Amino acid sequence: MLYFDHAASSFPKPAHVGEAMKQAVDEFAANPGRGGHALSQKAGSIVKQARSEIAQFFEAPHANHVWFYQNATMALNQAILGFPFSSGDHIITTAYEHNSVLRPLHRLQQEMNVQVTYLTPDDSELFQVEDVLEQITDQTKMIVISHASNVTGAIFPVKELGEQLKDRSITVVVDASQTAGKVDIQMKRDHIDLLAVAGHKGLLGPQGTGALISYSDYDLKPLILGGTGAYSELETQPPNWPERYESGTLNTPGIAGLLAGVQAIKERGIQTIQSHEEALMQMFLEGMSTIEAVTCFGPTDLQKRVAVVSFHVKHLASHELAMILDNHYQIAVRAGLHCSPKTHHHLKTANEGLVRVSFGPYNTVKEVQTLINAINDIVEAFIE
């Protein structure tokens, strides 16, 4: 199977990821922070190491500012629904957000009368900082931005936005699901307040892992209450970080795997990964440009997008094309709306969606050429 669905989950993982998870299960499968015995201490040390590595990786102030969750969706829910909004407050976001942002925002609109502005990209499929600044009002409390679209790959200029907002009391929430592990992100340099990351995508970790990283204290209300190991005498959730935002037993094997994934990225280098994936994307786009029936979406400036390409084949439904690639060519892609309905409404592709291919650090030139040849064969058979 040739795998081109890295925007959903990275595969294959570095060998050390599975090894680290197996070791956690086989050798110290105890509750971290829930006992003084040796196995609990070992589990706790792995979680602590992962927290520290991730804090350093994204330039967070301290390891305790990294809070582990099941995925980026839970992290974004904590950031958005846990924020101390009041009726009439204003949020700015984009029409290219994932449902993990859109649905929490919809709840705030319905239940708290929070106002939301949805920005659309320019003709080059890029978002401009000036457009964000023009929408700011006295009631604007938060800006929620997907660092890169999971449909078009377009990268939002987060650093430039942060520079403009660094002296304003507006909280910037960045969904880095498509960029963490693929694009250099530094919270201090980029003026990011709350950063949500998915462990199972560019960070090369397993499913069931993610994190919310808080640069400072934004008075977030914890969404989940319960056992934290320490401070058991309190009737309320403890104020201490990370316990305040991490109720219940953590996924130690998953976190061990995530730690191994982050270490693999550091060893290979972000710039090396980004350059490799960009070269594969360029190769694919050049191949698609020779097929008249294919229309690709996204910025033409490849340095302003991640290695995600969505496309449409004239007279061929996206799900049908994906099924043919899967069943007859053993090629995995993603078809549909990609949990980003407003994106597809803007692109006028909401009726049947698009086929999406996304590249990872272990894809090869040979694999991409096989994908191009397969699409060309299908177009010749079904269209021409």
N, C-alpha and C positions, 0 to 999 in steps of 0.2 A: 504494500500500500504506500503510495506517495501522498504525503500529508502536507496540505496547504491551508490549514485552518488554525494558524497560530494566534489569530485575533480572538479566538474562542478559548483555546488552551494550547500551550506549547507541547510539542511531542516530536521526537523523543526527548526525555529528560537526560541530563548528565547522569552517568552511571552512579556517581556518589549520592545522588538524591535518593534513589531506591535503597542503596546500601545504608544510608543514614537512618532512613525510616525503619528498615528491618532491624537495625541495631537497637533503635529506641524500643521497638516492640519486644524484641528478644531479650534485651539485657537490662532495661530499666523502665519498664512500663508501669511506673507508679505516678501518683499525682504530684505534679510540681507545686511546691509551696504548701503542701497539705500534710506535712509530717517532717519529723527530724531525722528519720532513718536514712540510710545511705542511698537507697534507690530513689527516694523522693528528692534528696539533695542532688543526685546526678541528673534527674529529669529537670529540676529547677535550674541547674547550671547550663543545660542546653538551651532552655528558653531564655535565660539571661544573656547567653552568648549571641543568640539570634537577635535579640532586642538591640544589643549593642552594635552588632554588624549592620543592621538595617538603619539604625540611627546615624552611624557614620556614613553609610552609603548615600543617604539623602541629606546629610548635613543638618540633622535635627539637634537641638540643644543638649539632649540627654536621652539615655536609653529608656527611661521611664516615660518619655513622651511617645513611645511606640506602643500601640494597643492592638493586640491580635484579635482578629475576627475570622469568621468562616470564609469571607470573600470581600471584595470591594463593595458589593451592594450593601452589606451590613455596615461597613465602615462609612459609606455615604449616608445611610439612614441615620447613623449616630451623629454625624456632622450636621446634617440638615434638620432632622426632626428634634434633635437634642439641643439645638441652638435657642437661646432665649428671645424668640421673636414676640412682638406684640401686634395687635390688630393694626393694620394700616402700614406696617413695615413693607419694604420693597426689596426684591431680589432681582438681579440681572443674571441671565443665563443665555444659552444659545438654543437654536432649534435643532442642533445636531447632537443633543445629549441622549444618552442611554436611558432606558426606563428606570434604571436605578437612581437617576436624578429626577426624571420627569414625574414619576409617580409620588415620591415624597413631596415634591413641590406642589403637585395637584392637591394632595391632602392638606397642605398648609393653606392653599387658596380656599379650599372648601370649609375647613374647620376653624381657621384663625383669621380669615380675611387678609392674608398676606398677598401683596400684589407682585406679579411676576412679569418681567419683560423678556421676550424671547428674540434674540438677535439672529439675523440670517447672514450668510456669507456674501462676499462681493462676487462679481462675474468670474473671478479666477478661483472661486471656491475657497477663499481664504477669509478669515475674520480679522478685522482691523481694531486695534486698541482704541482708536479715536471713536469708533462706533459705540464702544462700551462707555467711554467717558461722557459722551453726549447724553446717555440715558440715566446718569447718576442724578439723584435728587436728595433732598435733605432726609428722606425716609429710607434711603438705600442702606441696608445693613449687611448684605452679603452679595458676593459675585461667585457663581458656581460655574466652573469651566471644565469641559473635557479637554485634556491636554492634546489629544489627537482623536479625530473621528474614527469610530470603528466601521464606518461605511466608506468614506472617501480618503481616509488617512491624513486629512489636513491637520497640521499642527497649529495650535493656537499660540501666539507669542506671549506666553505666560510671564517671562522675565520682563519684557517691555511693559506689560500691564502692571506688574508689581512695582516697577520703578515709578510709575505714575501714581500709584496708590499708597506708597510707603508712609506718607504723612497723613493719610486719611484713616478714620476709624471705620473702615469697611473690611469685613472678614472675607478673605479670598480662599475658596475651597477648590481644589484641583483634583479632578478624577484622572489619575495617571494609569488607568487600566491598560491602555494601549502604548504607554511610553516607558513605564518603569522597567528598567533592565535593557531598554533599547535606545533611550535618549538620556543624556546627562541632566539630572535634576538635583539642584541644591537649594534646599528650602530657604536658607539665609540669603544666598545670592539672589534667588528668584523672588523673594518676598512672598513666599507661600505660607499661609496660616494653617490650613488643614489639608493634608495630602492623603488621599485614599489610593491604596495600591492593591492589586490582585496578585496573590502569590503564584497562581497557576499559569500565568501568561508569560510575559517577558522576563519575570524573575526566575523562571524555570523550576518552580517548586510544584508541589502536588495540589490537586483540587482540595477545597476545604481550608484554604489558607488565604489570609489577606491581612491588611493592617490599616488603621487610621493613625497618622502621625500628626501630632498637634504641636505647633511651634511654641505657642504660649497658652495661657489659660483663657478660654473664651466662655467660661461658665456654662459648659455643656451639661445638660441633664442626662444622666445615664438612662438608656432605653431598657436595659435589662438589669434587674436587681436580684441579688442572691449571694451565695457563698463566695467568699474571697480568700479563704484560708486563714488570713490574719484578720484582726479587728472583729472577731466573731461576737464580741459583747455588744457591739453597736446595733441599735434597732434600724438605723438608716445605712445607706451605702456609705462606705468610708470615703473621706475626702482625699486620701492618698492616691497618687498615681503609681503604677497603672491599675491598681486594684479597683479603683472607682469605676473603671470602664471595662472590667474583665471578670464578670461573674461566671461561676461555674468552672468545671475542669477544662483546661486548655487542651488543644490537639497537639500533644507533645510530638508524636511521630511526624505529623504534618509540618510542625515548626522546625523539627530537625531536618526534614527534607528541604524546606524553604531556605534554611541556613546554608545547606549544601549548594542549592541553586544560586544563591547570591554569591557565594564563594567562587563558583564556577564562572560567573559573569566577571567578577573582579580579576580572576586569573586571565581570562581571555581579553577583557577590555571592552568598555562600552563603545568606544570609537571603532574598534575592529568589527564588532557586531553590527553597528549601524551602517558602516560602509559596505559590509558583505550583503546585508539585506537590501540596501539601496541599489546595489549592482544587480541583484536578482530581479528587483522590481523594474528597473530600467530595461532589462532584457525582456521581461514579460510584456511590458507596455510597447516596446518596439515590435515584438512579435504580433501583438494584437492590432497594431496600426496597419498591418498588411492585410488584415481580414476585413473586408468592407462591411460585413454584416454585424461587426462588433462595435459597440460604443462603450468606452471606458469613462469613468467618472473620477473627479478629483483634480487637485492642482497639477499643472504641467511642470512647475518648479519642484523637482524631486527632493530638494533639500528642505522643502517646507511641508513634507508629508512623511509618514512612516510607511513601512512596506505592506500596505493594505490597498488592494485594488478591487473595486466592484465594477461589474460590467453587465451589459445586456446584449443578447444575440437576437437580432431581428427575427420575428416570427417563431421564436422558440422560448417557451416558458422557462423561467429560471430554475424552478424545482425539477423540471424535466431534464434540463441540461446537467444539473448536479447529480441526478440519479443515473444518467448515462455515464458520466465520468466515474461514478462510484462502481456501478455494476459491470461495466465493460472495460474500463481502463484501470480500475483500482486506484483512483485518484480522489482524495477527500478534499472537498471544498464546502462552502456554506452558501445556501440560497435562502432568500426570504427578505424579511424586514430588519433582521439583525437587532431586534429589541430597540430600534431607533426610529419610531414611526414618523416623527416630525421631519427627520432627515429625508425620508422617502417622499413625504408629501411635498417638501420643497423641491426635490429632484423630479417630481411627477412620476415616481416609480412605485407608488404605494399599492397599486392594484395587484402586482405580482412580485414585487421586490426585484432584487438583483442577485447575481452570482458574485460571491466574494472569494478572492484568493488572498492569502496572507502568508508572508514568508518568515522563516525563523533562522536561527544561527546555524542549523545543521542541514538546511536545504542546499542542494548543489545546482550548478549550471546544467548538468545533465538532466536532473529532475525537471527543471523549468522548461528545458527544451522539449521534454516528453509531454509536459502539460500543453505547451503551445501547439505541438503536433496533434495532440488529441482534440483540442478545440477546433483546429483547422479541419481535421477529418470529419468531425461532427457537423460543422457548418456545411461542408461540401456535400455530405450525405443528406442533410435535412433541409437545407436552404437552397443550395444551387442545383 
